[in-house]
């Protein structure tokens, strides 16, 4: 079994299903698998950085944004922004009479970053976030998941073939294999992030 690119993945899915009449459908199964992977996988290879000019109350998120990791201002002393809920940031704004200044908080709303206080000027914002996978297609035949974890792609694609083929009994089969593969990838990420020893607690002495 070789799964190094988009073409080989499609061929292997057809082989597993023992079908030669799904050429038009298999790319759709792959798209659905990628959508699920974007929800399920959290790995350091998904981490991306982007910068924005923070000069208004609302700033657009990157188009491939899934979830935030950290937002900070590139000021003289790097300032990390604190995540607030939508109700909380509205209360902060109301309590401060919608003041302007150097942002300290942010919320995610309507596909944008809401900053509080509203920036009094322009600030260089750096966004560290989880981004969506680079989808496979004829022009982009591979990505980090297929290169490193081809089982995730294979079982994810097979999982989405089952409803189409009305093989409901296979949803559990392929789903179990897929879930196990995703869990292993996420656990590998935890080991990489924490060095296998867990996070250390620093106790400040006075």
C-alpha positions in Angstrom: 0.0 0.0 0.0 1.4 3.4 -1.1 -0.3 6.5 0.1 2.1 9.4 -0.8 -0.2 11.6 -2.9 -3.8 12.4 -3.8 -3.9 10.0 -6.7 -2.6 7.1 -4.7 -5.1 7.8 -1.9 -8.0 7.7 -4.3 -6.8 4.4 -5.7 -6.4 2.9 -2.3 -9.8 3.9 -1.2 -11.3 2.3 -4.3 -9.2 -0.8 -3.6 -10.4 -1.0 0.0 -14.0 -0.7 -1.1 -13.4 -3.1 -4.0 -15.2 -0.7 -6.3 -14.1 0.7 -9.6 -17.2 2.9 -10.2 -16.6 5.6 -7.6 -14.1 7.8 -9.4 -16.4 10.8 -9.3 -17.5 10.2 -5.6 -14.2 9.6 -3.9 -12.9 13.2 -4.1 -16.1 14.2 -2.2 -15.4 11.6 0.5 -11.9 13.1 0.8 -13.3 16.6 1.2 -15.7 15.5 3.9 -12.8 13.7 5.7 -10.7 16.9 5.6 -13.6 18.9 7.1 -13.8 16.3 10.0 -10.0 16.4 10.4 -10.1 20.2 10.8 -12.4 19.7 13.7 -10.7 16.7 15.3 -6.9 17.2 14.8 -4.9 19.5 17.0 -1.2 19.3 16.1 1.8 21.6 16.1 1.9 21.2 12.3 -1.5 23.0 12.2 -0.1 26.0 14.0 0.2 29.2 11.9 1.2 32.8 12.5 -0.3 35.8 10.9 0.0 39.6 11.5 -2.6 42.3 11.3 -2.8 46.0 11.7 -5.0 46.4 14.7 -6.4 49.9 14.4 -10.2 49.5 14.7 -12.6 47.7 17.0 -13.0 44.8 14.7 -10.2 43.0 12.7 -10.8 40.2 10.2 -9.6 36.7 11.2 -7.3 34.8 8.8 -9.3 32.9 6.2 -8.0 29.5 7.4 -8.6 30.2 11.1 -9.9 27.4 13.2 -9.1 28.4 16.8 -6.8 30.8 18.6 -3.7 29.8 20.5 -2.3 33.2 21.4 -2.7 36.9 20.3 -0.2 39.5 21.3 0.8 43.0 20.5 4.3 43.6 19.2 4.9 46.6 21.5 8.1 47.5 23.3 7.2 44.9 25.9 5.3 42.1 24.1 1.7 42.2 25.4 -0.4 39.1 25.3 -4.1 39.8 24.9 -6.6 38.1 27.2 -9.5 36.2 25.6 -12.9 37.4 26.8 -16.4 36.1 26.1 -18.7 38.2 23.9 -20.8 39.3 26.9 -17.8 40.0 29.0 -16.2 42.3 26.4 -19.4 44.2 26.0 -19.6 44.7 29.7 -16.0 45.9 29.8 -16.7 48.3 27.0 -19.9 49.6 28.7 -18.1 50.0 32.1 -15.3 52.0 30.5 -17.7 54.2 28.5 -16.3 52.7 25.2 -12.8 54.2 25.9 -9.9 53.9 23.5 -6.4 52.9 24.3 -4.0 50.0 24.1 -6.0 46.8 23.7 -5.8 44.3 26.6 -8.7 41.9 25.7 -10.2 40.3 22.6 -13.2 38.3 21.7 -14.1 36.4 18.6 -17.3 37.5 16.9 -18.8 37.3 13.4 -15.5 36.1 11.9 -13.5 38.9 13.4 -11.4 39.8 16.4 -13.0 42.4 18.6 -10.4 44.4 20.6 -10.9 46.2 23.9 -10.1 48.9 24.5 -10.8 50.0 20.9 -7.2 50.8 19.6 -6.2 54.4 20.0 -3.9 54.3 17.0 -2.4 51.4 15.1 -0.9 48.3 16.8 1.0 45.4 15.2 -0.9 42.3 16.2 0.5 38.8 15.9 -1.9 35.9 15.8 -0.9 32.3 16.6 -3.7 30.0 15.7 -4.7 26.6 14.4 -5.3 26.7 10.7 -7.1 24.4 8.3 -5.4 21.7 6.3 -4.2 22.5 2.8 -6.8 20.5 1.0 -5.7 17.8 -1.4 -6.3 18.2 -5.1 -4.5 17.6 -8.4 -2.5 20.8 -7.9 -1.7 20.1 -4.3 -1.2 16.3 -4.2 0.0 16.0 -0.6 0.1 17.7 2.8 1.5 17.0 6.3 -1.3 14.7 7.3 -1.0 12.4 4.2 2.8 12.5 4.4 3.0 11.6 8.1 -0.3 10.0 9.0 -1.8 8.4 5.9 -4.0 6.1 8.0 -6.0 9.2 9.2 -6.7 10.1 5.5 -7.6 6.6 4.5 -9.9 5.8 7.4 -11.5 9.2 7.3 -12.3 8.9 3.7 -13.6 5.3 4.1 -15.8 6.5 6.9 -17.5 9.0 4.7 -18.0 6.5 1.9 -20.2 4.3 4.1 -23.4 6.5 4.1 -23.0 7.1 0.4 -22.8 3.3 -0.2 -25.6 2.7 2.4 -23.2 0.4 4.3 -24.2 1.6 7.8 -22.5 -1.3 9.5 -19.2 0.1 8.2 -19.6 3.5 9.8 -18.7 2.0 13.2 -15.8 0.0 11.7 -14.1 2.8 9.8 -15.1 5.3 12.5 -13.2 3.3 15.2 -10.1 3.1 13.0 -10.3 6.8 12.2 -10.8 7.8 15.9 -7.9 5.6 17.0 -5.6 7.2 14.4 -6.6 10.8 15.3 -6.1 10.0 19.0 -2.6 8.8 18.3 -1.8 12.0 16.3 -3.1 14.2 19.1 -1.2 12.3 21.7 2.0 12.6 19.7 1.4 16.4 19.7 1.1 16.4 23.5 4.4 14.5 23.8 6.1 16.9 21.4 4.8 19.9 23.2 5.5 18.7 26.7 8.7 16.7 26.1 7.0 13.6 27.5 7.3 14.9 31.1 4.3 17.1 31.4 4.2 20.8 32.0 6.3 22.2 34.9 4.8 24.3 37.6 6.8 27.3 38.5 6.3 28.5 42.1 7.3 32.1 42.7 9.0 32.8 46.0 8.6 36.0 47.9 
